[in-house]
Amino acid sequence: MNNTSMLKPALTGGMALGILSAIPGLSFCNCVCCAWAIGGGILAAYLYVKGSPFPVTMGQGAGTGLIAGAIGGVVCSLFSIPLQLISTGGENQTMMVEQLREILAKNPEFPQEAWQSIEAFLMHDGSMFLLTVFSFFANIVFFSIFAMLGGAIGVALFEKRKPGNFQQDTLPPQPPAGMPPPDSF
């Protein structure tokens, strides 16, 4: 199975990973143990193993998971932006500052100057754009790493064929007896 056939399983696993990670409430599973990222990699590896006529290696599973994680990071970022705007009514900056105030009120040792710098950054007009861009790239990196792990786990779970056990109908045809191999011309 060539690398282009990794794309369909990776696309399916990445879409599932990205959508589940973007939904408020369900996205909590990624915060706790990267469950959706690992699960998307496992799903991609399962589909890759299921569609492959040859035994799939751990490296191929990890590669499929890596692609699924990158796709999932993009999908999650694209879905979460409108979902956040809908769920917060566009009040992200104010809500974020209030949440940080609550957290910092519990920690009086946090330097006041640092808090003032953070607050000034968050209240700046372009700060949400910068945070969105950072989140976009962070999603791609983290989802790729954990989905790659999931892809390797998926191969370990679902690949039951031994390397070298190929079906006879998947081997290339042999030339008739007495004919030179095609490469000798």
FENCOR-V937427 format. One record per pair of residues at least 24 apart in sequence whose C-alpha atoms are under 8 Angstrom apart, sorted by the first residue. I is the first residue (numbers start at 1). J is the second residue. D is the distance in Angstrom with one decimal. If there is no record, write none. Layout:
[[I | J | D] [I | J | D]]
This chain:
[[1 | 52 | 5.8] [1 | 53 | 6.9] [1 | 54 | 6.8] [5 | 48 | 7.8] [6 | 48 | 6.4] [6 | 64 | 5.8] [7 | 64 | 7.5] [7 | 67 | 7.6] [9 | 43 | 7.7] [9 | 44 | 4.7] [9 | 45 | 7.2] [9 | 47 | 5.3] [9 | 48 | 5.6] [9 | 64 | 7.5] [9 | 68 | 7.9] [10 | 41 | 7.7] [10 | 44 | 5.0] [10 | 45 | 7.8] [10 | 64 | 5.6] [10 | 65 | 6.6] [10 | 67 | 5.8] [10 | 68 | 4.3] [10 | 71 | 7.7] [11 | 44 | 7.7] [11 | 67 | 7.8] [11 | 68 | 5.9] [11 | 71 | 6.7] [12 | 43 | 7.9] [12 | 44 | 6.7] [12 | 68 | 7.6] [13 | 39 | 8.0] [13 | 40 | 4.5] [13 | 41 | 6.2] [13 | 42 | 7.8] [13 | 43 | 5.3] [13 | 44 | 4.6] [13 | 65 | 8.0] [13 | 68 | 5.6] [13 | 72 | 7.6] [14 | 40 | 5.9] [14 | 41 | 7.6] [14 | 44 | 7.6] [14 | 67 | 7.6] [14 | 68 | 4.1] [14 | 69 | 5.7] [14 | 70 | 7.3] [14 | 71 | 4.9] [14 | 72 | 4.0] [14 | 73 | 7.8] [14 | 75 | 7.6] [15 | 68 | 7.8] [15 | 71 | 6.9] [15 | 72 | 5.6] [15 | 75 | 6.5] [16 | 40 | 6.3] [16 | 72 | 7.4] [17 | 68 | 8.0] [17 | 69 | 7.5] [17 | 72 | 5.2] [17 | 76 | 7.6] [18 | 71 | 7.4] [18 | 72 | 4.0] [18 | 73 | 6.0] [18 | 74 | 7.2] [18 | 75 | 4.8] [18 | 76 | 4.0] [18 | 77 | 7.7] [18 | 79 | 7.8] [19 | 72 | 7.7] [19 | 75 | 6.6] [19 | 76 | 5.8] [19 | 79 | 6.9] [20 | 76 | 7.9] [21 | 76 | 6.0] [22 | 76 | 4.9] [22 | 77 | 7.2] [22 | 79 | 5.9] [22 | 80 | 4.8] [22 | 83 | 7.7] [23 | 80 | 7.1] [23 | 83 | 7.5] [24 | 83 | 7.9] [34 | 146 | 6.9] [37 | 69 | 6.6] [37 | 72 | 7.8] [37 | 143 | 5.4] [37 | 144 | 7.7] [37 | 146 | 5.6] [37 | 147 | 4.9] [37 | 150 | 7.4] [38 | 146 | 5.3] [38 | 147 | 4.6] [38 | 148 | 7.6] [38 | 149 | 6.5] [38 | 150 | 4.3] [38 | 151 | 7.6] [39 | 147 | 7.2] [39 | 150 | 6.2] [40 | 65 | 7.4] [40 | 68 | 6.8] [40 | 69 | 7.3] [40 | 72 | 8.0] [40 | 147 | 6.1] [40 | 150 | 7.1] [41 | 65 | 4.2] [41 | 66 | 7.4] [41 | 68 | 6.2] [41 | 69 | 6.9] [41 | 146 | 7.6] [41 | 147 | 4.1] [41 | 148 | 6.0] [41 | 149 | 7.1] [41 | 150 | 4.3] [41 | 151 | 4.4] [41 | 152 | 7.9] [41 | 154 | 7.2] [42 | 147 | 7.4] [42 | 150 | 4.7] [42 | 151 | 4.9] [42 | 152 | 7.6] [42 | 153 | 6.4] [42 | 154 | 4.3] [42 | 155 | 7.7] [43 | 151 | 7.7] [43 | 154 | 7.1] [44 | 68 | 6.7] [44 | 151 | 6.7] [44 | 154 | 7.9] [45 | 150 | 7.8] [45 | 151 | 5.0] [45 | 152 | 7.5] [45 | 154 | 5.2] [45 | 155 | 5.9] [46 | 154 | 5.9] [46 | 155 | 6.9] [46 | 158 | 6.2] [49 | 155 | 7.0] [49 | 158 | 7.0] [49 | 159 | 6.3] [53 | 166 | 7.8] [53 | 167 | 7.8] [53 | 170 | 7.2] [54 | 165 | 7.9] [54 | 166 | 6.3] [55 | 159 | 6.9] [55 | 161 | 5.6] [55 | 162 | 6.6] [55 | 163 | 5.8] [55 | 164 | 7.8] [55 | 165 | 7.7] [55 | 166 | 7.9] [56 | 155 | 7.0] [56 | 159 | 6.7] [57 | 155 | 7.1] [58 | 151 | 7.7] [58 | 152 | 5.1] [58 | 155 | 5.9] [58 | 156 | 7.2] [59 | 152 | 7.0] [61 | 148 | 7.5] [61 | 151 | 4.6] [61 | 152 | 5.1] [61 | 154 | 7.1] [61 | 155 | 5.7] [62 | 147 | 7.8] [62 | 148 | 4.5] [62 | 149 | 6.3] [62 | 150 | 7.3] [62 | 151 | 4.5] [62 | 152 | 4.8] [63 | 148 | 6.5] [63 | 151 | 7.3] [64 | 148 | 7.2] [64 | 151 | 6.3] [65 | 144 | 7.1] [65 | 147 | 4.7] [65 | 148 | 4.1] [65 | 149 | 7.1] [65 | 150 | 6.3] [65 | 151 | 4.3] [65 | 152 | 7.5] [66 | 144 | 4.8] [66 | 145 | 6.6] [66 | 147 | 5.8] [66 | 148 | 4.4] [66 | 151 | 7.6] [67 | 144 | 6.9] [67 | 148 | 7.9] [68 | 144 | 7.1] [68 | 147 | 6.6] [69 | 140 | 6.6] [69 | 141 | 8.0] [69 | 142 | 7.9] [69 | 143 | 4.6] [69 | 144 | 3.8] [69 | 145 | 7.2] [69 | 146 | 7.3] [69 | 147 | 5.0] [69 | 148 | 7.0] [70 | 140 | 4.9] [70 | 141 | 7.2] [70 | 143 | 6.5] [70 | 144 | 5.2] [71 | 140 | 7.6] [72 | 140 | 7.3] [72 | 143 | 6.8] [73 | 136 | 7.0] [73 | 137 | 7.8] [73 | 139 | 4.7] [73 | 140 | 4.2] [73 | 141 | 7.7] [73 | 143 | 5.9] [73 | 144 | 7.6] [74 | 136 | 6.8] [74 | 139 | 7.4] [74 | 140 | 6.4] [76 | 139 | 7.6] [77 | 135 | 7.4] [77 | 136 | 5.5] [77 | 139 | 7.3] [93 | 122 | 6.4] [93 | 123 | 6.6] [93 | 128 | 7.2] [94 | 123 | 7.9] [97 | 122 | 7.1]]
